[in-house]
Amino acid sequence: MSKHILILGGGYGGLLSALSAREHLSAEEATITVINRVPSHQIITELHRLAAGNVEEKAVALPLEKLLKGKQINVKVGTVQKIDVAGRSVKLEGGESYRYDSLVLALGSETNYFGIPGLQENSLTLKSVQDANRVYAHVEDRIREYSKTKNKADATFVIGGGGLTGVELVGELADELPGICRKNGVDFADISLYLVEAMPSILPIFSADLIARATSSLEQRGVKFLTGLAITEVNGSVVSLKDGQTIDTSTLVWTGGVQGSTLVAESGVEVNRGRATVNEFLQSVSHPEVFLAGDCAVVFGPEGRPYPPTAQLAWQMGELAGANIAAFFNGSSMDTFNPVFSGTLASLGRKDGIGSIGGSGIELKGTPASLMKKASNARYLAHINGLFSLAY
Ligand code: NAD
């Protein structure tokens, strides 16, 4: 009898698990439905560029219907309201509900505000194409406003959190703000662009040499770093830091951290600090018919430390989850998850970047890192397009 595979989320984990499941199961064997909040598959690793107006929306929001055309995979645009793994059902906002034989949870992560007073109400985020569009429109608006009023808060931009998201965004803004200023008759020298980081250093995943390179490259383009200073409160336009200083700004973009999906945490699957725990086959440890892909799961490496939630991990998890669902239905043996880490690349604006390649100790700076980052995006796009051609 035909099975129903329900996939929640059309990001890296969701899309790849759908394509992979379809590669292993014919349309007679299984119906596959992907439910996603928006009609597009979003290339969220490129959102910093959209937020600074350096790329068009169509390059980072790929219509799911078009991507999955001919694959016999149903796409439902809707927002999941409740997942009930005990009853094997999923309810959407608006009341529609779905039942499943196997479920893939690929709902990604959410912004973590760490309970900092006033932060959520007074900040923008960078988790989706919609967020990135909001940031760009807001930045342009503030510069336009500053050209009229000379209100210093409108010329002050604060990024909260110096992880990869915050640094990539600040690099892009450093490159694009001069042009936006020029267009609006504003002197770029009037602009303050801050990156606030609670820890002593930005990007601790990189070597001291690469961190120094990133810092000096961004400082040369006008970024002011405030490190070792946590944001402790936000009151309207006033951002308070740990040492008591305040910054008056009309623009705070919060990139200070992520947490698992609340829907997954409340679904009934076993979780560890809000992220679903999985076995070596990427099955929920509590519900074997539920598979996990991407940030909403926690996967522990051999040293017992959780892997960071990244796109490359979500992609690999999705492919394996799809294949393992087929094995689960067919009663054949499932494969274990052995992620391959190609390394970490951080763009520092249009032309600069840093990167470390896979466990090889090789480090990249400048154009090679920047090109490698672009190539890794192109590789992903080629990969998903390649899979499309394998239609049943
Ligand atoms: P993150 O958790 O990696 O970084 C958040 C930063 O904010 C940390 O450095 C933290 O110390 C800082 N912070 C936390 N509270 C703060 C406070 N109160 N005030 C000031 N700073 C504060 O989050 P992220 O950068 O969004 O990354 C999330 C995940 O996505 C990571 O696993 C990352 O590797 C991945 N990612 C990868 C890429 C890439 O590969 N190029 C790009 C973006 C994100």
Boltz pocket constraint, residues with backbone or C-beta under 6 A from the ligand:
constraints:
  - pocket:
      binder: B
      contacts: [[A, 45], [A, 114], [A, 116], [A, 160], [A, 161], [A, 162], [A, 163], [A, 164], [A, 165], [A, 166], [A, 168], [A, 196], [A, 197], [A, 198], [A, 199], [A, 201], [A, 202], [A, 203], [A, 229], [A, 230], [A, 231], [A, 232], [A, 255], [A, 256], [A, 257], [A, 258], [A, 308], [A, 309], [A, 310], [A, 311], [A, 343], [A, 344], [A, 345], [A, 346], [A, 347]]
      max_distance: 6.0
